């Protein structure tokens, strides 16, 4: 942004200067929760229209602010999209939080906790299928590594949360925490693909029952 309030925007055809007014009245909008509201609007637009529907102008219009208010908080559309991806990943790939929301609070072996975590994540897939689908959209949205690197890092952290559930007694019984946590992650990724590809025939209750039988 230059001193006169212009915004330098990257387009497919090259750089161009777009001039956005600061606000309708010419004063800055400094509501403390505005950034979170803008991000919620970006998510709503993505769920409604796909990633192409997430634009600075659309997010601004949904909040009755000028595009400059969005640019000031996210830099450009790329910054807005990365913030949206980070928000989606935090919302969908937090096994410890999901377990805390659904756990009975009973203590048990590491494998029992792992099973509870997996059940909680399967239930989360059912609730958040449209948001989970956005992760796939981001992954295949572009050929470079900007989005994919973030997604791979989030999945690695997600897997480690399952690995951490296994305790020393499991290790003494010959359970390889890394291998087992990788299998759990693969299971969840397959379930995510299934619920997106064929939601009408996705049977999470059957999968959860099978998981409970395998990890008593």
Secondary structure, DSSP 4 states (H G I P E B T S, - for coil): --TTSEEEEEETTEEEEEE--SSSSSS----TTHHHHHHHHHHHHHHHH-GGG--HHHHHHHTT--HHHHHHHHSSHHHHHHHHHHHHHHHHS-HHHHHHHH-------HHHHHHHHHHHHHHHHHHHHHHHHHHHHHHHH-SSSHHHHHHHHHHHHHHHHHHTT--HHHHHTT--HHHHHHHHHHHHHHHHHHHHH-GGG--HHHHHHHHHHH--
